[in-house]
Amino acid sequence: MIDSQSAEGFSLEIAYTEYKFFPSPDPVILAARQCFSKTATELARRKGKSIVPLTSADMNATSNRNVVDAKYLVNVTGNVRFALK
């Protein structure tokens, strides 16, 4: 979901879920951040723009694990800046 948008870029929030039998959030958070990066790149491409490369510091990830069904829910938010041409 795009929260806000300007000429410089946009704010993006994604929700990522993954089943993980053993409790280990790090690989799930990494996959969620990769999904965030791919989504941001695709959204910018649809606008005919490219983005400044994202780092882990640009993305805020929070994770929760449902112990009943062993699924992680990771929310990733961040600001995406368009690259200058």
Secondary structure, DSSP 8 states (H G I E B T S, - for coil): -EEEE-SSEEEEEEEEEEE-SS--HHHHHHHHHHHHHHHHHHHHHHTT--B----GGGEEEEEEEETTTTEEEEEEEEEEEB---
